Amino acid sequence: MGAKGRFVGYLTAAAAGSFVYVAGGVAATENIRAGLPHIDELKIALALWLLVFFMAIIGMFLPWCLVLWVSRRISHSGACYFAGTAAIASLVVGCVISSLLPEPLFVEDQTFLEGIRIAVERQGWLLLLTGIAGGLTYWFVSERRPLSPPPTTSSSP
């Protein structure tokens, strides 16, 4: 697939991954009340999704270039490859970004490695699921080979 198809796949993967991240974060909060969400909560979730979407586009650019470069060098780069590498990349990038953000109020003199440890404890599974969703979406949009029809046999008398 050409560069245009890979770019569309990258944007689609960022949208899917950021949606999973925001949906998982909203579902994990303890103050979810029963019933439908209020319109203001939906507006906040949409704004958060857009923010995470653009952060994913920027933060995952270089790691994703590396993933694509490696996928061109190996012969078998299917759904498992893209899901696994995207999961690892999103975990690493997410932990590094959260470690670089201002420290939480409850941690005094937080080091870089402590920030990564806290991010893994709090967001590790969510970051892995985000990467899996993004990687599978990229593979489905940009790399999946269309199913070919079964070969027809023509019988000549």
C-alpha positions as a printed Julia matrix, in Angstrom:
157×3 Matrix{Float64}:
   0.0     0.0     0.0
   1.23    3.48   -0.76
   2.12    6.31    1.56
  -1.4     7.72    1.35
  -2.91    4.45    2.54
  -0.41    4.19    5.4
  -1.17    7.78    6.44
  -4.92    7.08    6.47
  -4.22    3.92    8.46
  -2.1     5.89   10.94
  -4.84    8.49   11.47
  -7.49    5.8    11.82
  -5.33    3.88   14.27
  -4.73    7.05   16.32
  -8.48    7.72   16.39
  -9.31    4.16   17.46
  -6.54    4.0    20.06
  -7.41    7.36   21.57
 -11.08    6.37   21.7
 -10.2     3.18   23.59
  -7.98    5.19   25.96
 -10.65    7.77   26.75
 -13.43    5.18   27.0
 -11.3     3.02   29.31
 -10.36    6.02   31.42
 -13.98    7.09   31.76
 -15.05    3.55   32.61
 -12.31    3.24   35.22
 -13.26    6.35   37.16
 -14.97    5.68   40.43
 -17.53    8.45   40.18
 -19.59    6.98   37.35
 -23.23    7.17   38.2
 -25.99    4.95   36.93
 -27.91    6.03   33.87
 -26.98    7.94   30.77
 -24.17   10.47   30.92
 -25.06   14.13   31.11
 -24.44   16.25   28.0
 -21.66   18.17   29.75
 -19.86   14.91   30.5
 -20.13   13.94   26.85
 -18.66   17.31   25.82
 -15.75   16.84   28.21
 -15.18   13.29   26.94
 -15.22   14.53   23.32
 -12.73   17.31   24.12
 -10.52   14.81   25.96
 -10.72   12.4    23.03
  -9.6    15.13   20.62
  -6.71   16.04   22.92
  -5.6    12.42   23.27
  -6.02   11.92   19.5
  -3.63   14.75   18.67
  -1.21   13.68   21.4
  -1.25   10.15   19.91
  -0.51   11.51   16.45
   2.45   13.51   17.74
   3.75   11.12   20.4
   3.55    7.94   18.35
   5.01    9.32   15.12
   8.65    8.25   15.56
   7.87    4.91   17.25
   5.39    4.12   14.48
   7.95    4.98   11.8
  10.24    2.45   13.48
   7.44   -0.15   13.54
   6.81    0.37    9.83
  10.51    0.27    8.99
  10.91   -3.05   10.8
   7.73   -4.43    9.2
   9.2    -3.77    5.76
  12.36   -5.68    6.72
  10.63   -8.83    7.97
   8.54  -11.03    5.79
   5.71  -11.81    8.21
   4.14   -8.68    9.63
   0.47   -9.38   10.17
  -2.16   -8.46   12.7
  -0.24   -9.89   15.66
   2.88   -7.93   14.73
   1.08   -4.59   14.48
  -1.03   -5.2    17.6
   1.99   -6.26   19.67
   4.38   -3.55   18.54
   1.72   -0.86   18.9
   0.91   -2.1    22.41
   4.56   -1.97   23.45
   5.09    1.42   21.78
   2.01    2.96   23.38
   3.03    1.62   26.8
   6.53    3.06   26.48
   5.41    6.41   25.04
   2.55    6.72   27.53
   4.81    6.01   30.49
   7.48    8.43   29.29
   4.95   11.2    28.66
   3.25   10.72   32.02
   6.63   10.68   33.74
   7.54   13.99   32.1
   4.27   15.64   33.15
   4.19   17.58   36.41
   4.37   15.27   39.39
   1.21   14.38   41.3
   0.62   16.15   44.57
   0.95   12.97   46.63
   4.48   12.12   45.39
   7.26   14.35   46.63
  10.53   14.51   44.69
   9.33   12.03   42.09
  12.12   10.71   39.89
  11.71    9.82   36.24
  11.68    6.08   36.99
   9.14    6.52   39.79
   6.92    8.35   37.32
   7.17    5.42   34.92
   6.39    2.95   37.72
   3.3     4.94   38.74
   2.15    5.15   35.11
   2.5     1.39   34.66
   0.56    0.73   37.86
  -2.25    3.13   37.01
  -2.47    2.98   33.22
  -0.49   -0.05   32.09
  -3.35   -2.27   30.94
  -5.18    0.65   29.41
  -2.11    1.69   27.42
  -1.62   -1.88   26.21
  -5.27   -2.14   25.12
  -4.96    1.24   23.43
  -1.96    0.02   21.45
  -3.64   -3.24   20.51
  -6.7    -1.38   19.23
  -4.55    1.06   17.28
  -2.3    -1.64   15.83
  -5.19   -3.83   14.74
  -6.96   -0.84   13.22
  -3.82    0.12   11.29
  -3.38   -3.42   10.04
  -7.04   -3.67    9.01
  -7.04   -0.34    7.15
  -3.57   -0.31    5.6
  -1.9    -3.71    5.59
  -4.56   -6.38    5.37
  -4.53   -8.28    2.14
  -7.97   -8.54    0.57
  -9.33  -12.04    0.45
  -8.88  -13.43   -2.99
 -11.58  -15.57   -4.48
 -10.83  -19.26   -4.7
  -9.11  -20.25   -7.91
 -11.44  -21.36  -10.59
 -10.67  -24.38  -12.6
 -11.78  -24.44  -16.12
 -12.38  -27.76  -17.69
 -11.71  -27.96  -21.38
 -13.33  -30.81  -23.25
